[in-house]
Amino acid sequence: AVVSTQSTGVVNSLIIAHTLNNNGSFLQNIENKWLIAFAFEHVCFVVKFIISYIIPDVPSDVQFKMRKEQFQVNQLFEKGIAKKSPQGTPNNNNNNNADNAV
């Protein structure tokens, strides 16, 4: 998505610069048209980066819910660790293991 946005900015700046029709002598030279395209492109990129910096990728309420869910998952894992036996293996009351079938 970023590549398509940047390529769109480049193409649009080239179209604008090369389709300008002005009777002034400034736009008659091809190098000046490229300068306008280059400047317009960079202005667009600066505006894009400023807007992307100001607007967060994830809204604050969604980020809060994600942190809350992660906290709850961590609490469940801590409760699971607390229920383990002293040897560090989980309590297994099913006794379905091959070692316990003797």
DRENKOLVEX-332909 format. One record per residue: residue number from 1; residue in one letter; chain; x, y, z of N, C-alpha, C in turn. Coordinates in Angstrom, 2 decimals. Example, Ala and Ser with C-alpha at 12.3 -4.5 7.8 and 13.67 -1.06 7.14 Angstrom:
<nodes>
 pos code unit  n_east n_north    n_up ca_east ca_north   ca_up  c_east c_north    c_up
   1    A    A   13.19   -5.69    7.80   12.30    -4.50    7.80   13.20   -3.30    7.80
   2    S    A   12.85   -2.25    7.08   13.67    -1.06    7.14   12.90    0.03    7.87
</nodes>
This chain:
<nodes>
 pos code unit  n_east n_north    n_up ca_east ca_north   ca_up  c_east c_north    c_up
   1    A    A    0.82   -1.19    0.00    0.00     0.00    0.00    0.87    1.26    0.00
   2    V    A    2.02    1.17    0.68    2.90     2.33    0.75    3.53    2.59   -0.62
   3    V    A    3.91    1.53   -1.31    4.54     1.69   -2.63    3.55    2.29   -3.61
   4    S    A    2.30    1.84   -3.57    1.31     2.38   -4.50    1.03    3.84   -4.20
   5    T    A    1.03    4.22   -2.91    0.80     5.62   -2.54    1.94    6.49   -3.04
   6    Q    A    3.16    6.02   -2.86    4.31     6.80   -3.29    4.40    6.89   -4.81
   7    S    A    4.11    5.79   -5.49    4.17     5.84   -6.95    3.06    6.73   -7.51
   8    T    A    1.92    6.76   -6.84    0.84     7.64   -7.26    1.26    9.10   -7.11
   9    G    A    1.94    9.42   -6.03    2.43    10.79   -5.83    3.43   11.20   -6.89
  10    V    A    4.30   10.29   -7.26    5.31    10.59   -8.29    4.64   10.80   -9.64
  11    V    A    3.74    9.90  -10.00    3.07    10.00  -11.30    2.23   11.27  -11.37
  12    N    A    1.48   11.56  -10.32    0.65    12.76  -10.34    1.49   14.03  -10.43
  13    S    A    2.61   14.06   -9.73    3.45    15.26   -9.81    4.03   15.43  -11.21
  14    L    A    4.37   14.34  -11.86    4.88    14.44  -13.23    3.79   14.91  -14.19
  15    I    A    2.58   14.40  -14.00    1.47    14.81  -14.87    1.19   16.30  -14.71
  16    I    A    1.16   16.75  -13.45    0.88    18.17  -13.20    1.97   19.05  -13.80
  17    A    A    3.21   18.68  -13.60    4.31    19.51  -14.07    4.36   19.59  -15.60
  18    H    A    4.09   18.48  -16.26    4.24    18.46  -17.72    2.99   18.89  -18.46
  19    T    A    1.88   19.05  -17.77    0.68    19.53  -18.46    0.40   20.99  -18.17
  20    L    A    1.24   21.62  -17.38    1.06    23.04  -17.12    1.34   23.83  -18.40
  21    N    A    0.42   24.66  -18.74    0.62    25.53  -19.90    0.61   26.97  -19.41
  22    N    A    1.76   27.56  -19.50    1.91    28.93  -19.06    2.71   29.66  -20.14
  23    N    A    2.34   30.86  -20.39    3.06    31.62  -21.40    4.38   32.18  -20.90
  24    G    A    4.63   32.03  -19.61    5.88    32.53  -19.06    7.06   31.71  -19.53
  25    S    A    8.23   32.28  -19.44    9.42    31.59  -19.91    9.92   30.53  -18.93
  26    F    A    9.41   30.56  -17.67    9.90    29.62  -16.67    9.53   28.18  -17.02
  27    L    A    8.32   27.94  -17.51    7.87    26.58  -17.78    8.21   26.11  -19.19
  28    Q    A    8.87   26.91  -19.98    9.23    26.50  -21.33   10.40   25.51  -21.31
  29    N    A   11.21   25.57  -20.29   12.38    24.70  -20.19   11.98   23.38  -19.52
  30    I    A   12.44   22.25  -20.04   12.07    20.94  -19.51   12.65   20.71  -18.11
  31    E    A   13.83   21.29  -17.87   14.43    21.14  -16.54   13.58   21.81  -15.47
  32    N    A   12.98   22.93  -15.80   12.12    23.62  -14.84   10.86   22.82  -14.55
  33    K    A   10.35   22.12  -15.56    9.19    21.26  -15.33    9.55   20.11  -14.39
  34    W    A   10.74   19.56  -14.57   11.19    18.49  -13.67   11.39   19.02  -12.25
  35    L    A   11.87   20.24  -12.14   12.02    20.85  -10.82   10.66   21.00  -10.13
  36    I    A    9.66   21.43  -10.87    8.33    21.56  -10.30    7.79   20.20   -9.88
  37    A    A    8.00   19.19  -10.71    7.55    17.84  -10.37    8.25   17.34   -9.11
  38    F    A    9.54   17.57   -9.03   10.33    17.13   -7.87    9.86   17.84   -6.60
  39    A    A    9.65   19.13   -6.69    9.21    19.90   -5.52    7.80   19.48   -5.09
  40    F    A    6.89   19.32   -6.04    5.53    18.92   -5.71    5.50   17.54   -5.07
  41    E    A    6.31   16.64   -5.60    6.39    15.28   -5.06    6.86   15.30   -3.60
  42    H    A    7.88   16.07   -3.32    8.40    16.12   -1.97    7.44   16.82   -1.01
  43    V    A    6.74   17.81   -1.47    5.72    18.45   -0.62    4.63   17.44   -0.27
  44    C    A    4.22   16.65   -1.25    3.19    15.62   -0.99    3.69   14.60    0.03
  45    F    A    4.94   14.16   -0.10    5.48    13.18    0.84    5.58   13.75    2.25
  46    V    A    5.99   15.00    2.37    6.09    15.63    3.69    4.71   15.72    4.34
  47    V    A    3.72   16.12    3.57    2.36    16.20    4.11    1.87   14.82    4.51
  48    K    A    2.15   13.80    3.70    1.74    12.44    4.02    2.38   11.96    5.31
  49    F    A    3.67   12.20    5.49    4.35    11.74    6.69    3.89   12.50    7.92
  50    I    A    3.57   13.78    7.78    3.05    14.55    8.91    1.69   14.00    9.33
  51    I    A    0.83   13.74    8.36   -0.49    13.20    8.68   -0.38   11.82    9.29
  52    S    A    0.50   10.96    8.77    0.65     9.62    9.33    1.26    9.65   10.71
  53    Y    A    2.03   10.68   11.04    2.59    10.82   12.38    1.52   11.29   13.37
  54    I    A    0.65   12.18   12.92   -0.38    12.74   13.80   -1.48   11.72   14.08
  55    I    A   -1.93   11.00   13.06   -3.02    10.04   13.22   -2.42    8.68   13.55
  56    P    A   -2.78    8.08   14.70   -2.20     6.79   15.08   -2.75    5.66   14.21
  57    D    A   -1.97    4.58   14.10   -2.39     3.42   13.32   -3.54    2.69   14.01
  58    V    A   -3.48    2.62   15.34   -4.49     1.92   16.12   -5.16    2.96   17.02
  59    P    A   -6.50    3.05   16.99   -7.18     4.00   17.86   -6.92    3.68   19.33
  60    S    A   -6.99    4.71   20.17   -6.64     4.53   21.58   -7.57    3.57   22.30
  61    D    A   -8.86    3.56   21.97   -9.77     2.63   22.65   -9.48    1.19   22.26
  62    V    A   -9.11    0.96   21.01   -8.75    -0.39   20.58   -7.45   -0.82   21.23
  63    Q    A   -6.50    0.08   21.32   -5.22    -0.23   21.96   -5.43   -0.56   23.44
  64    F    A   -6.33    0.18   24.11   -6.64    -0.10   25.52   -7.25   -1.48   25.66
  65    K    A   -8.18   -1.85   24.79   -8.81    -3.17   24.85   -7.81   -4.28   24.58
  66    M    A   -6.87   -4.04   23.68   -5.84    -5.04   23.39   -4.93   -5.25   24.60
  67    R    A   -4.55   -4.15   25.27   -3.72    -4.27   26.47   -4.48   -4.96   27.60
  68    K    A   -5.77   -4.67   27.72   -6.59    -5.30   28.75   -6.70   -6.81   28.49
  69    E    A   -6.91   -7.18   27.23   -6.99    -8.59   26.88   -5.66   -9.30   27.14
  70    Q    A   -4.55   -8.66   26.80   -3.24    -9.25   27.06   -3.01   -9.42   28.55
  71    F    A   -3.44   -8.46   29.36   -3.32    -8.56   30.81   -4.13   -9.73   31.33
  72    Q    A   -5.35   -9.91   30.81   -6.19   -11.02   31.26   -5.59  -12.36   30.86
  73    V    A   -5.01  -12.45   29.69   -4.35   -13.69   29.26   -3.16  -13.99   30.17
  74    N    A   -2.38  -12.96   30.49   -1.24   -13.16   31.40   -1.71  -13.61   32.77
  75    Q    A   -2.83  -13.08   33.25   -3.37   -13.50   34.54   -3.78  -14.96   34.50
  76    L    A   -4.37  -15.41   33.39   -4.75   -16.82   33.27   -3.53  -17.72   33.26
  77    F    A   -2.46  -17.30   32.58   -1.23   -18.10   32.56   -0.61  -18.16   33.95
  78    E    A   -0.63  -17.06   34.68   -0.08   -17.07   36.03   -0.89  -17.98   36.94
  79    K    A   -2.19  -18.02   36.79   -3.02   -18.93   37.58   -2.72  -20.37   37.22
  80    G    A   -2.46  -20.62   35.94   -2.11   -21.97   35.50   -0.78  -22.42   36.06
  81    I    A    0.18  -21.52   36.15    1.49   -21.85   36.71    1.38  -22.10   38.20
  82    A    A    0.51  -21.38   38.89    0.35   -21.55   40.33   -0.25  -22.91   40.66
  83    K    A   -1.00  -23.52   39.76   -1.63   -24.82   40.01   -0.70  -25.99   39.73
  84    K    A    0.53  -25.73   39.25    1.46   -26.82   38.95    1.96  -27.46   40.23
  85    S    A    2.37  -28.71   40.10    2.91   -29.42   41.25    4.32  -28.92   41.56
  86    P    A    4.87  -29.22   42.73    6.19   -28.71   43.13    7.33  -29.14   42.21
  87    Q    A    7.21  -30.27   41.49    8.29   -30.72   40.61    8.34  -29.88   39.33
  88    G    A    7.38  -29.03   39.11    7.38   -28.21   37.92    6.57  -28.81   36.80
  89    T    A    5.93  -29.96   37.03    5.07   -30.55   36.02    3.63  -30.30   36.40
  90    P    A    2.76  -30.16   35.44    1.37   -29.89   35.78    0.70  -31.10   36.42
  91    N    A   -0.25  -30.87   37.28   -1.02   -31.96   37.88   -1.90  -32.58   36.81
  92    N    A   -1.77  -33.88   36.63   -2.56   -34.58   35.63   -3.35  -35.65   36.35
  93    N    A   -4.62  -35.44   36.51   -5.46   -36.40   37.22   -6.08  -37.41   36.29
  94    N    A   -5.82  -37.35   34.99   -6.42   -38.28   34.04   -5.71  -39.62   34.06
  95    N    A   -4.43  -39.67   34.36   -3.62   -40.88   34.39   -3.74  -41.67   33.09
  96    N    A   -3.73  -41.00   31.97   -3.80   -41.64   30.66   -2.43  -41.83   30.04
  97    N    A   -1.36  -41.49   30.74   -0.02   -41.63   30.18    0.39  -43.08   30.15
  98    A    A    1.28  -43.44   29.25    1.77   -44.79   29.12    2.56  -45.19   30.35
  99    D    A    3.25  -44.26   31.00    4.03   -44.57   32.18    3.14  -44.95   33.36
 100    N    A    1.97  -44.39   33.43    1.08   -44.65   34.55    0.16  -45.84   34.30
 101    A    A    0.22  -46.47   33.15   -0.69   -47.57   32.81   -0.22  -48.89   33.37
 102    V    A    0.85  -49.00   34.10    1.41   -50.27   34.59    0.57  -50.94   35.59
</nodes>
